Amino acid sequence: MLADALRSRPAGLDEALALIDGLDDALVHGLARIDEDRAAALESFAAAFTGSPLAGRVSDSIGKVVAGTVTDDHVAVLAGARSALTGAVHDALLAGLDEALGRVREPWAAPAGPAHSGQVLAGGRSWLRELAIAGWRGVDHELANGGAQVVSALLADPAGRRLAVLLDGFSAELRCAAPVATLDRVPVRRWADLWSRAVLLSQETFPAHEAAPADGRFLLLGVDLHEHPTVFRAQAHGLLESPGGGVRLVRTSVAAAKVDTISGPSAWRMLSAFPVFRAALAGQRVVELSGMPLTPGGDLLWDESRAAVGEPADPFAAARVRLGGVSAPAVAPLDRHPAAIAEPVLLEGYTAGEGSFDLGGVTLAVDSDRLPEAGPLTPALVAASTACLGLLRWDGGRWAVQPLAVQATVRKKPVTVHTADWALGPTEAKAAKAEATAGTAVEVLRERAGRLLRR
C-alpha cells in the first residue's frame, strides 16, 4: 500500500502547481509590471476558483491588479488564494499517504482564540504590499530594510512574535540578496511561500490557537534536529497514549539561541534548561505527562514541570506495535503546504542503496542533507540499515524519507542509532573529545554573557 502511494501522483497535482507558478512569476517581476503573458497566467489562476466561495473576490482582485490597482485587500486575496491551492495539493498528497498507512486524521476545528490587531499589523501589510508591487527583482537595500521597524514593534507584543520571527527571517534573506536584480537565480517558490504566509498572519481577523491540557504517556519515535547558525532546536515526534486508551501522533520541541561558532554535539549544551527532555531523548524513555498543553495541530507545548522521565521504551518496538492505524492530528490551515508534510513512518524490508531505499520496486529517496551534525546518525549507517524510523516528506516533486533512527549491522554486529543519542553528550570517544573542547567555548561564552547581564 505504501509503495503504491509513493508511486502515484494525485489527479490535478501538476496543473495546480503550474497555476501557482504563474502567480509566483508575477511576484518575481512585480505586480506593477504585469504584461500580457502574466495577465493571462493570473486570469488562469482566477479561473481555477470558479464555483468556489473565493471565486468572486479572486476574480475581482486579479482584475484590479492587472488594471494597475494594488491594495492591501487585493494582496490578501492573492495570498489566500495561493495558500488555498497549495493546501489542496497538500491535502491530496496527505490523503493518499493516510490511506496507505491506515491513519485516521482528525478534522480541523476553527480556533476560538482572539485575533491580533493594531497599527503594527497595518505596517506589516504595507511593507508586504510594497514587496509585491516591486517584485523580487525590484528589491533593493532600502526596500529590504523596510520591515525592520515593523519587526521591532511586533517583537514587543507576545501575540505578534510569530509574525515578527517570520518577517525578520524573510527580510534578512532579502537583505542578503539585495539588490535582487543582480542575482542569477531567485528562490521563487520559497519567497512566495514566505510572503503568502506573512500576508495571512498580518490580517487582523486571523485567530490565535488555543491549547488544551493533555495527560498520558509520550512514547518517542524520533527526533528532528534543526541546526541554524543562531538557533538550535530539537523536535521530537512520538505517540501519546491517553488514559482512556487512545493513541495519537504528536510532536514537541525545545529551542535555544546560540552563536554560529557553537555547532555539532556541543549545541546540545544550549538546551541545558530542559534536563527532563534531554534525558528522555538520550535514554529513549517514556515521558509521563500531566496537564501538558496540546494544540489542535498535535503540538505539545513543552513544560518541564509537567513531564517526568519514565521507563525505557524502544522506539522501534513502539512503532511496530502502535504506529499502524494511529490517529493523526488535524493540520492547521497555514501548515497545509506540501513542504510541511513530515509524517513519521517505520520502513522495513527494503534494500538500502546509496541515497535511496528500494521498497519492492519503488525507489524512495533518502534526504541525507537533513542528517544532523549534532547526532551520530551518518549516511553510511543509513546505507547499511535494515530498518528505519523517519519522516516522509514531499520535496522537489517527489517523496523522500528523512531518517531519524536506523537499525543496521556494523562489523557483523547489530546496532541501533538515533539522531538524539548525544542529547546528554557524545557516547563515541572521538566525538566526546571534540565536544569537550568545543564545550569549553560554550561555557566561556555563557560566562561572558552572564557578566554583561549583571552589569
ZAMI-22784 format. One line per field, with one value per residue (C-alpha): residue number from 1; residue in three letters; y negated, z, x negated. Coordinates in pm, 1 decimal, m for minus. Example, Ala and Ser with C-alpha at 12.3 -4.5 7.8 and 13.67 -1.06 7.14 Angstrom:
resi c(1  2)
resn c(ALA  SER)
v c(450.0  106.0)
w c(780.0  714.0)
u c(m1230.0  m1367.0)
//
This chain:
resi c(1  2  3  4  5  6  7  8  9  10  11  12  13  14  15  16  17  18  19  20  21  22  23  24  25  26  27  28  29  30  31  32  33  34  35  36  37  38  39  40  41  42  43  44  45  46  47  48  49  50  51  52  53  54  55  56  57  58  59  60  61  62  63  64  65  66  67  68  69  70  71  72  73  74  75  76  77  78  79  80  81  82  83  84  85  86  87  88  89  90  91  92  93  94  95  96  97  98  99  100  101  102  103  104  105  106  107  108  109  110  111  112  113  114  115  116  117  118  119  120  121  122  123  124  125  126  127  128  129  130  131  132  133  134  135  136  137  138  139  140  141  142  143  144  145  146  147  148  149  150  151  152  153  154  155  156  157  158  159  160  161  162  163  164  165  166  167  168  169  170  171  172  173  174  175  176  177  178  179  180  181  182  183  184  185  186  187  188  189  190  191  192  193  194  195  196  197  198  199  200  201  202  203  204  205  206  207  208  209  210  211  212  213  214  215  216  217  218  219  220  221  222  223  224  225  226  227  228  229  230  231  232  233  234  235  236  237  238  239  240  241  242  243  244  245  246  247  248  249  250  251  252  253  254  255  256  257  258  259  260  261  262  263  264  265  266  267  268  269  270  271  272  273  274  275  276  277  278  279  280  281  282  283  284  285  286  287  288  289  290  291  292  293  294  295  296  297  298  299  300  301  302  303  304  305  306  307  308  309  310  311  312  313  314  315  316  317  318  319  320  321  322  323  324  325  326  327  328  329  330  331  332  333  334  335  336  337  338  339  340  341  342  343  344  345  346  347  348  349  350  351  352  353  354  355  356  357  358  359  360  361  362  363  364  365  366  367  368  369  370  371  372  373  374  375  376  377  378  379  380  381  382  383  384  385  386  387  388  389  390  391  392  393  394  395  396  397  398  399  400  401  402  403  404  405  406  407  408  409  410  411  412  413  414  415  416  417  418  419  420  421  422  423  424  425  426  427  428  429  430  431  432  433  434  435  436  437  438  439  440  441  442  443  444  445  446  447  448  449  450  451  452  453  454  455)
resn c(MET  LEU  ALA  ASP  ALA  LEU  ARG  SER  ARG  PRO  ALA  GLY  LEU  ASP  GLU  ALA  LEU  ALA  LEU  ILE  ASP  GLY  LEU  ASP  ASP  ALA  LEU  VAL  HIS  GLY  LEU  ALA  ARG  ILE  ASP  GLU  ASP  ARG  ALA  ALA  ALA  LEU  GLU  SER  PHE  ALA  ALA  ALA  PHE  THR  GLY  SER  PRO  LEU  ALA  GLY  ARG  VAL  SER  ASP  SER  ILE  GLY  LYS  VAL  VAL  ALA  GLY  THR  VAL  THR  ASP  ASP  HIS  VAL  ALA  VAL  LEU  ALA  GLY  ALA  ARG  SER  ALA  LEU  THR  GLY  ALA  VAL  HIS  ASP  ALA  LEU  LEU  ALA  GLY  LEU  ASP  GLU  ALA  LEU  GLY  ARG  VAL  ARG  GLU  PRO  TRP  ALA  ALA  PRO  ALA  GLY  PRO  ALA  HIS  SER  GLY  GLN  VAL  LEU  ALA  GLY  GLY  ARG  SER  TRP  LEU  ARG  GLU  LEU  ALA  ILE  ALA  GLY  TRP  ARG  GLY  VAL  ASP  HIS  GLU  LEU  ALA  ASN  GLY  GLY  ALA  GLN  VAL  VAL  SER  ALA  LEU  LEU  ALA  ASP  PRO  ALA  GLY  ARG  ARG  LEU  ALA  VAL  LEU  LEU  ASP  GLY  PHE  SER  ALA  GLU  LEU  ARG  CYS  ALA  ALA  PRO  VAL  ALA  THR  LEU  ASP  ARG  VAL  PRO  VAL  ARG  ARG  TRP  ALA  ASP  LEU  TRP  SER  ARG  ALA  VAL  LEU  LEU  SER  GLN  GLU  THR  PHE  PRO  ALA  HIS  GLU  ALA  ALA  PRO  ALA  ASP  GLY  ARG  PHE  LEU  LEU  LEU  GLY  VAL  ASP  LEU  HIS  GLU  HIS  PRO  THR  VAL  PHE  ARG  ALA  GLN  ALA  HIS  GLY  LEU  LEU  GLU  SER  PRO  GLY  GLY  GLY  VAL  ARG  LEU  VAL  ARG  THR  SER  VAL  ALA  ALA  ALA  LYS  VAL  ASP  THR  ILE  SER  GLY  PRO  SER  ALA  TRP  ARG  MET  LEU  SER  ALA  PHE  PRO  VAL  PHE  ARG  ALA  ALA  LEU  ALA  GLY  GLN  ARG  VAL  VAL  GLU  LEU  SER  GLY  MET  PRO  LEU  THR  PRO  GLY  GLY  ASP  LEU  LEU  TRP  ASP  GLU  SER  ARG  ALA  ALA  VAL  GLY  GLU  PRO  ALA  ASP  PRO  PHE  ALA  ALA  ALA  ARG  VAL  ARG  LEU  GLY  GLY  VAL  SER  ALA  PRO  ALA  VAL  ALA  PRO  LEU  ASP  ARG  HIS  PRO  ALA  ALA  ILE  ALA  GLU  PRO  VAL  LEU  LEU  GLU  GLY  TYR  THR  ALA  GLY  GLU  GLY  SER  PHE  ASP  LEU  GLY  GLY  VAL  THR  LEU  ALA  VAL  ASP  SER  ASP  ARG  LEU  PRO  GLU  ALA  GLY  PRO  LEU  THR  PRO  ALA  LEU  VAL  ALA  ALA  SER  THR  ALA  CYS  LEU  GLY  LEU  LEU  ARG  TRP  ASP  GLY  GLY  ARG  TRP  ALA  VAL  GLN  PRO  LEU  ALA  VAL  GLN  ALA  THR  VAL  ARG  LYS  LYS  PRO  VAL  THR  VAL  HIS  THR  ALA  ASP  TRP  ALA  LEU  GLY  PRO  THR  GLU  ALA  LYS  ALA  ALA  LYS  ALA  GLU  ALA  THR  ALA  GLY  THR  ALA  VAL  GLU  VAL  LEU  ARG  GLU  ARG  ALA  GLY  ARG  LEU  LEU  ARG  ARG)
v c(0.0  m248.1  m168.8  m237.8  m572.2  m674.2  m572.3  m753.9  m1125.3  m1274.0  m1389.9  m1759.6  m1798.8  m1919.4  m2156.8  m2312.2  m2361.5  m2523.4  m2776.1  m2855.4  m2902.8  m3156.7  m3372.8  m3330.4  m3453.0  m3768.7  m3821.1  m3788.7  m4075.3  m4275.7  m4343.7  m4689.0  m4525.1  m4283.2  m4216.1  m4017.3  m3678.1  m3732.7  m3876.9  m3558.6  m3348.1  m3543.3  m3506.6  m3129.0  m3133.7  m3311.1  m3066.9  m2778.1  m2915.2  m2919.8  m2776.8  m2815.5  m3064.3  m3258.7  m3295.6  m3649.1  m3801.8  m3633.4  m3737.3  m4095.6  m4131.1  m3992.2  m4214.1  m4520.1  m4411.4  m4362.9  m4707.8  m4858.7  m4890.0  m4702.2  m4744.6  m4557.4  m4375.9  m4260.8  m4135.1  m3943.6  m3776.9  m3672.5  m3527.4  m3349.7  m3203.1  m3085.0  m2921.5  m2753.5  m2594.7  m2482.0  m2349.3  m2147.3  m1992.2  m1915.8  m1755.4  m1534.6  m1408.0  m1353.0  m1177.0  m915.1  m871.0  m838.7  m573.6  m373.7  m393.5  m327.2  m656.9  m842.0  m1216.4  m1431.6  m1712.4  m2070.4  m2297.1  m2672.0  m2824.2  m3025.5  m3242.7  m3619.6  m3772.7  m4003.4  m4358.3  m4705.1  m4953.7  m4727.3  m4473.5  m4752.9  m4841.3  m4481.3  m4466.8  m4787.4  m4654.5  m4323.0  m4510.9  m4719.1  m4398.2  m4255.7  m4572.6  m4597.0  m4222.0  m4025.1  m4164.1  m4514.1  m4461.7  m4687.9  m4752.3  m5025.1  m4809.9  m4504.0  m4710.3  m4845.1  m4566.4  m4629.2  m4882.5  m4656.0  m4360.1  m4562.1  m4667.2  m4315.4  m4163.9  m4389.8  m4218.8  m3843.3  m3799.7  m3932.7  m3731.9  m3455.6  m3708.1  m3900.0  m3597.8  m3520.2  m3878.7  m3901.9  m3591.2  m3688.5  m4040.8  m3900.3  m3681.3  m3977.3  m4194.8  m3929.3  m3902.7  m4275.6  m4409.5  m4105.0  m4223.3  m4109.3  m3750.1  m3473.2  m3274.4  m3375.0  m3129.9  m3190.0  m2944.4  m2987.8  m3364.7  m3338.8  m3087.8  m3317.6  m3621.1  m3447.3  m3316.8  m3659.2  m3832.9  m3597.2  m3626.3  m4005.1  m4006.2  m4134.1  m3859.8  m3576.2  m3384.7  m3255.3  m2888.4  m2764.1  m2458.8  m2213.6  m2021.1  m1662.2  m1368.0  m1034.8  m859.3  m1008.1  m733.5  m867.9  m769.9  m1001.1  m1349.1  m1602.6  m1837.9  m2185.9  m2332.5  m2701.6  m2942.2  m3126.9  m2868.0  m2501.6  m2316.7  m1957.1  m1846.0  m1508.2  m1304.1  m1039.6  m871.3  m997.9  m719.9  m879.5  m744.3  m642.5  m413.0  m625.9  m670.4  m971.9  m1118.2  m1426.1  m1625.7  m1860.2  m2075.4  m2296.9  m2551.3  m2791.9  m3081.4  m3039.2  m3181.1  m3027.1  m2907.3  m2658.9  m2361.8  m1983.4  m1790.3  m2095.4  m2258.7  m2027.8  m2229.2  m2518.5  m2312.1  m2282.0  m2434.3  m2116.2  m1826.8  m1610.6  m1649.6  m1568.8  m1268.9  m1121.8  m1160.1  m1024.6  m719.9  m657.0  m673.7  m718.3  m1064.2  m1082.4  m1396.3  m1576.9  m1868.9  m1938.5  m2192.2  m2032.4  m2231.6  m2111.4  m2057.3  m1795.5  m2009.6  m1956.8  m2287.0  m2153.2  m2235.3  m2062.6  m2094.1  m1881.7  m1599.8  m1312.8  m1058.2  m702.5  m359.7  m283.8  m218.0  m101.0  m338.4  m61.8  171.2  m110.5  m183.0  181.9  218.9  m124.2  m324.7  m134.8  m288.8  m561.6  m874.5  m1167.6  m1531.4  m1782.9  m2013.5  m2384.9  m2594.6  m2771.7  m2436.2  m2291.8  m2304.1  m2015.4  m2123.6  m2097.6  m1726.5  m1528.7  m1200.3  m951.2  m606.1  m276.6  m127.5  235.8  496.2  251.2  270.2  m20.7  m183.5  m499.6  m777.6  m566.3  m273.9  m20.9  62.8  352.3  177.8  m178.5  m392.0  m624.0  m897.5  m938.3  m1301.8  m1274.4  m1653.9  m1659.6  m1425.6  m1639.6  m1718.1  m1705.5  m1334.3  m1006.2  m908.5  m912.1  m833.6  m520.2  m386.7  m464.7  m282.4  22.6  18.3  283.2  76.5  m297.9  m529.9  m852.8  m1134.6  m1107.0  m1440.1  m1579.1  m1786.3  m1873.9  m1687.2  m1353.0  m1165.4  m1131.1  m997.3  m1181.1  m915.8  m974.3  m631.8  m314.1  45.5  170.0  425.7  286.4  524.2  814.7  667.5  523.7  157.3  m93.7  m462.0  m763.1  m1128.7  m1229.4  m968.0  m1250.2  m1465.1  m1431.0  m1428.6  m1210.4  m842.0  m785.0  m857.6  m1072.8  m1282.3  m1315.8  m1455.7  m1709.4  m1807.8  m1860.5  m2107.1  m2288.5  m2279.3  m2492.6  m2766.5  m2732.7  m2782.1  m3081.2  m3246.7  m3176.4  m3329.9  m3639.7  m3679.9  m3649.7  m3924.6  m4156.2  m4095.7  m4162.8  m4497.0)
w c(0.0  91.1  m224.8  m433.7  m259.1  m317.1  m682.5  m771.9  m821.1  m731.7  m1022.5  m1094.8  m891.8  m1181.5  m1304.2  m958.3  m925.5  m1271.6  m1162.8  m850.5  m1067.6  m1277.4  m973.8  m840.2  m1171.1  m1140.0  m790.8  m932.1  m1174.7  m961.0  m969.3  m1109.5  m1426.2  m1548.2  m1921.0  m2145.2  m2065.2  m1690.0  m1712.4  m1888.9  m1618.0  m1344.6  m1524.4  m1545.9  m1174.3  m1106.4  m1328.6  m1105.7  m829.6  m1040.3  m836.6  m505.9  m225.4  m327.6  m694.8  m681.6  m466.1  m656.0  m994.9  m880.4  m715.3  m1011.7  m1246.1  m1039.0  m1016.3  m1394.2  m1437.4  m1216.4  m875.1  m583.8  m235.3  90.1  33.2  m315.4  m177.0  99.3  m153.3  m371.5  m71.1  49.8  m292.2  m334.7  8.8  m84.8  m389.5  m202.5  64.3  m195.8  m315.4  45.6  118.7  m191.4  m109.6  258.5  190.3  m20.4  246.7  527.8  334.1  268.8  633.2  776.6  963.0  1058.0  1055.4  1296.5  1148.0  1190.5  1414.4  1379.1  1678.9  1921.1  2040.2  1989.9  1678.7  1695.4  1578.8  1575.2  1376.3  1390.4  1165.2  925.3  897.1  813.7  548.6  393.0  359.7  216.4  m39.0  m142.5  m194.0  m417.1  m623.7  m673.8  m722.0  m605.7  m892.3  m770.5  m413.2  m321.9  14.9  108.4  42.6  211.5  524.9  529.3  752.8  1038.9  1220.4  1192.3  1332.0  1633.4  1716.4  1675.6  1899.6  2182.5  2181.0  2261.3  2032.5  1739.1  1778.7  1538.8  1257.3  1382.2  1355.8  1006.7  884.0  1047.0  867.5  537.0  542.3  636.7  326.1  111.9  263.2  193.2  m168.3  m236.8  m495.8  m620.0  m981.0  m991.3  m886.4  m1143.2  m971.0  m740.3  m485.3  m643.9  m462.4  m124.9  m120.8  m243.6  34.9  300.0  157.7  144.6  499.0  629.0  449.8  607.9  955.6  926.9  885.5  1190.0  1158.4  1182.2  1503.3  1756.1  1850.2  2192.8  2363.2  2593.6  2878.9  2796.4  3019.8  2929.9  2817.3  2544.0  2351.0  2149.3  1781.3  1663.5  1685.2  1406.4  1482.9  1330.7  1321.8  1236.0  1285.0  1559.6  1683.0  1782.6  1800.2  1880.6  1765.1  1899.4  1716.4  1911.9  2027.1  2303.7  2492.5  2664.6  2990.5  2801.2  2573.0  2259.3  2075.5  1860.6  1681.3  1849.9  1842.7  2081.3  2063.0  2255.8  2121.0  2229.3  2074.0  2007.1  1806.9  1482.3  1639.1  1852.4  1632.2  1627.2  1956.4  2168.7  2054.5  2295.7  2582.2  2478.6  2590.1  2949.3  3070.1  2960.9  3159.3  3150.3  2773.3  2710.1  2944.5  2772.6  2429.1  2524.9  2701.8  2473.5  2773.9  2818.4  2937.4  3177.8  3101.7  3342.0  3200.9  2916.2  2675.7  2341.6  2033.5  1784.8  1536.0  1756.9  1913.6  2280.4  2428.8  2633.5  3004.4  3219.5  3530.2  3365.0  3248.8  3426.9  3279.3  3295.0  3198.7  2880.4  2567.8  2237.2  1962.8  1701.5  1920.1  1990.3  1618.1  1527.2  1787.0  1791.5  1475.1  1238.8  1233.3  1483.1  1499.8  1322.5  1423.3  1210.9  1000.8  1074.4  770.0  740.5  761.2  465.4  230.1  57.1  206.7  558.4  528.6  778.0  860.0  1096.4  936.6  1007.4  698.9  691.6  426.6  190.3  4.9  102.9  m165.5  m191.3  m120.0  m164.0  m41.2  m278.8  m144.5  m366.5  m695.5  m573.6  m516.9  m218.6  m193.4  135.4  242.5  371.0  377.0  685.8  887.0  1178.8  1284.3  1646.9  1631.8  1546.4  1251.2  926.1  557.8  591.1  872.7  672.7  369.6  588.7  758.5  760.1  939.0  952.9  1157.4  967.0  836.8  494.0  315.9  m19.6  m176.1  m532.1  m677.2  m513.1  m186.1  32.9  380.4  647.5  875.2  1248.8  1363.4  1198.3  1281.8  1096.3  1100.9  1156.0  1164.6  1189.3  1498.3  1514.4  1613.8  1669.3  1621.9  1687.4  1598.1  1965.2  2118.3  2210.6  2388.0  2711.2  2534.3  2273.6  2353.5  2092.3  2215.0  1926.6  1921.7  2302.1  2292.3  2023.6  2211.4  2534.4  2358.4  2195.4  2523.3  2688.1  2438.8  2522.5  2894.1  2827.4  2611.4  2871.4  3148.4  2940.3  2865.2  3237.9  3318.5  3065.7  3211.1  3566.5  3476.3)
u c(0.0  m271.8  m466.9  m155.1  m101.3  m462.5  m440.5  m117.5  m52.0  287.6  500.8  462.9  142.2  m74.4  196.3  233.4  m142.6  m150.4  114.2  m87.9  m397.9  m206.6  m129.5  m481.7  m625.7  m416.7  m562.9  m915.2  m864.6  m622.6  m250.1  m328.1  m469.2  m202.2  m246.6  m10.5  m161.8  m149.9  200.0  310.0  142.7  322.6  656.3  600.0  522.3  853.5  1043.5  933.7  1159.0  1475.5  1759.8  1575.8  1654.7  1341.7  1441.0  1579.9  1307.7  1022.5  1160.3  1220.0  878.7  687.0  885.1  788.2  423.6  399.6  555.9  285.2  451.9  296.4  442.2  382.6  711.9  606.6  277.1  456.1  686.5  392.2  208.4  521.7  597.0  239.2  248.0  577.6  411.5  101.1  336.7  528.4  200.9  105.2  442.5  430.6  82.3  157.1  488.8  311.0  46.1  302.9  492.2  176.2  66.6  412.6  426.1  741.4  689.8  881.9  1095.4  982.1  1188.3  1152.0  966.9  1175.8  888.6  886.2  735.6  436.5  496.7  346.6  142.7  m161.7  9.0  102.0  m266.5  m350.0  m78.9  m205.4  m561.0  m442.1  m229.1  m531.2  m729.3  m457.2  m434.0  m810.2  m856.7  m1157.7  m1365.3  m1284.9  m1403.8  m1696.3  m1859.8  m1612.3  m1306.2  m1461.3  m1529.6  m1174.1  m1047.8  m1292.6  m1074.9  m770.0  m964.5  m1080.4  m725.6  m587.5  m854.2  m739.5  m398.2  m388.7  m87.1  m287.2  m604.9  m505.9  m471.2  m776.0  m1005.2  m875.6  m920.7  m1263.5  m1387.3  m1226.7  m1369.6  m1712.0  m1708.6  m1610.8  m1883.8  m2145.8  m2027.6  m1979.5  m1991.0  m1799.3  m1815.5  m2179.3  m2104.8  m2135.8  m1862.2  m1578.7  m1427.4  m1088.1  m862.8  m1033.6  m994.0  m635.3  m563.0  m711.3  m534.4  m193.7  m222.9  m327.6  m38.7  215.0  62.9  77.0  455.7  643.8  905.2  651.6  739.2  491.8  457.1  555.1  405.0  582.3  414.7  317.8  226.6  71.9  m246.3  m462.4  m645.3  m935.9  m969.6  m1247.0  m1396.5  m1436.1  m1726.7  m1714.4  m2063.6  m2078.0  m2370.3  m2182.2  m1927.7  m1936.1  m1603.4  m1513.0  m1168.1  m1059.1  m793.8  m609.1  m290.1  m65.0  112.6  410.7  553.3  867.9  669.4  646.8  316.5  235.2  m62.5  m209.1  m529.9  m705.9  m1014.4  m1251.5  m1497.8  m1767.4  m1953.3  m2324.6  m2613.9  m2734.7  m3062.3  m2865.7  m2781.8  m2778.7  m2730.0  m2815.5  m2490.2  m2306.1  m2458.8  m2237.6  m1936.6  m2058.6  m1730.2  m1549.1  m1705.1  m1390.8  m1359.5  m1725.2  m1727.5  m1421.6  m1579.3  m1921.0  m1778.7  m1477.7  m1249.2  m877.3  m771.1  m476.9  m274.9  m45.2  153.8  m91.8  67.9  158.2  263.1  527.0  242.6  75.7  m197.9  m276.5  m396.0  m684.0  m682.3  m945.8  m728.1  m458.4  m686.9  m860.3  m1100.5  m969.3  m1098.0  m1296.2  m1087.8  m1235.2  m1108.2  m1123.5  m914.6  m666.8  m638.0  m581.6  m305.2  m141.6  m218.6  11.1  358.0  270.6  486.1  319.9  372.8  556.0  340.3  364.2  463.7  127.8  m53.3  139.0  m158.0  m340.4  m673.4  m524.9  m441.9  m653.0  m481.2  m651.1  m688.1  m861.5  m1028.3  m1140.5  m1213.3  m1377.7  m1705.4  m1929.5  m2138.8  m2341.8  m2095.1  m1779.0  m1569.2  m1413.4  m1066.3  m964.7  m1019.1  m963.0  m1270.8  m1236.6  m1498.1  m1684.6  m1720.7  m2077.0  m2115.6  m1892.9  m2116.6  m2237.6  m2592.5  m2477.1  m2394.1  m2569.8  m2348.8  m2551.6  m2484.3  m2698.2  m2479.1  m2166.1  m2308.6  m2379.3  m2038.7  m1768.8  m1501.8  m1443.1  m1226.4  m1190.6  m975.1  m816.6  m846.5  m743.5  m1020.1  m1112.5  m814.4  m893.9  m868.2  m1175.8  m1246.1  m1441.7  m1598.5  m1558.4  m1682.7  m1809.7  m1883.5  m2190.8  m2470.0  m2819.6  m3116.8  m2873.9  m2710.2  m2355.6  m2342.0  m2061.6  m2139.8  m1914.5  m1971.2  m1932.1  m2163.3  m2403.0  m2143.6  m2345.4  m2683.0  m2855.6  m2891.5  m3162.6  m3518.1  m3639.5  m3322.2  m3331.3  m3684.2  m3593.6  m3278.2  m3470.6  m3698.3  m3405.1  m3213.4  m3478.9  m3398.8  m3028.3  m3094.3  m3320.6  m3055.7  m2786.3  m3000.7  m3072.9  m2702.5  m2628.4  m2876.8  m2719.2  m2372.4  m2497.0  m2642.3)
//
